Structure formats: structure tokens, C-alpha cells
Amino acid sequence: MRVRIGLTALVLLAGCGGSSSSYSSAALPNAKKLMTGYLDGKGLTYHWVACLRTGRSFEGAAIVRCNVNFGDPHIEAYCVVLKDGKLYTDHQDPAIPCQRDNRAPPATIVTS
């Protein structure tokens, strides 16, 4: 006995039993663009956004750390991956590792 399955049924079956989301890495310029769009969408005031690779990953996707300067100085870190092609941060899911790293050289402070 042969059973014919339509294309719609195949598409529905293909989505069953699998992961409902996929994670991927964001290119640095794209991470910065998405992060500034996220901040602007929330109506937040910030001075600058700087993004860099962390060398860490989440669910197989490389994490990008975006430091956001809110002033005073108040710099907040957001660790970013893409979930289904959209910005996803450690603020949304604390399981995304975003611990401090000291990869940058120490700053020199000059006073007059």
C-alpha cells in the first residue's frame, strides 16, 4: 500500500522532534548594528557600543561581547549570539557565559 504525503505535511513533519531554535555567530559589524538597534528600540541613551570576540561559545555559536557606555561612567557588557537570526543576549538568557575577561592591556591613567 502506498501513501502519498503532500508537501505541507512533509514540512510539518520536518519540524517535529527537532530543536525549535538555532544559534549562530554574529559578525562584529552585524553584532554592533543589532545591539544599537536593540538599545534604540528600548529608548535607552548611550554614548557608544564596542563589540569584540570573546573566544567563548554558546550552543556552538561564537559569542561576541558588546560593551555599552551608558555614561557616568557606566559600561554594561552584553554577550551576544544570534537565535534564529535575531539578537540574543545574556540578559535574555543568563546561561550565555559573559564573565569579565582581561584580554585588553591595562589602561594608563594620566592626571594633571
N, C-alpha and C positions, 0 to 999 in steps of 0.2 A: 504494500500500500504506500503510495506517495502522498506527501503532504506539501502543499505549496504555502509558503510563508511570504507575505508581502514585504516590501521594503520598509514600511513603517514598523512592522512587527520586528524585523531584524534590528532596526535602530533602537527600539525599546529594549530588546533582549541584550544588545551590546552594552547598554548602560547598567544592567543588573549585575550585582555582585562585585563590582569594581569600586575603586576609590571614587568618592564624589568630588574630589578636587585634586588638582595637580599643582605642585610647586615648581617654580623655575627661578633662575637668577635674573636680576636686573642689571643691564649695562649701567655704568656710573652716570652718564648723562641722563638716561631714562629714569634712574632712581631719583636723581635730583629734581627732574621735571615733575615726576609723580608726587614726590614729597612736598614740593612747593604748591602744587595743585591741591593736595590734601590740606595743607595749612591754610591756604587761601579759602578753600571751601568751608573750613571751620571758622573763618573770620578772625584767625589769630594774627597778631602782629609780631613780626620777627625781623631781624636785621640781615641775616644771611643763613645759607644752608651749605654745608660742605660734606660731600659723601666720599667714602673710601672703602675698599675691600677689607674684610677682617681676617680672611684666611679660615673662617669657620663656615659651617654649613648647617642647614636645617632641612630635613627630609630630602637630602640630596641636592638642594639648591644653595649656591654660594650666597652668603649674607653680605649685604652692603650696609655699612653703618653711616647714617646721616646725622651729623651734629647740627643742631639748630640753635642759633643765638637769639634768645628772646630778650636780651638786654640785661642790664644791671650788675654785673654780667651773669646771665643765667643761660647756660648751654645745656640743652637736653639732647640725649642720644636716642635715636630711633634706629633699630636694626630691621632691615628691610629685605623681604623676598617678594616674589610675585605669587599670588594664589589665583589660579585660573586667569592669569594675565593682568591681575589688578594688585595694587599696592597692599601689602600685608605686613604689619609691623609687630614688634614685641609688645607694644602697648595693647594690641588686639589679642595676642596670644603670648603669655609670659614663657611658654615653652621654647620660644625662639631665643637662643643664647645671645645676650647683649652685655656681657660683663666688660668692664673697662679694660682697655689694652694700652700699654705704654710703648707703642711702636714708634711714636714720634720722638725726636730729640727733645731734651728738656729746654724750656723757654729761658731766654736770658732777659731778666728784668733790669731796665736801666732807669734810675731815678735821677732827678736833677735838683 
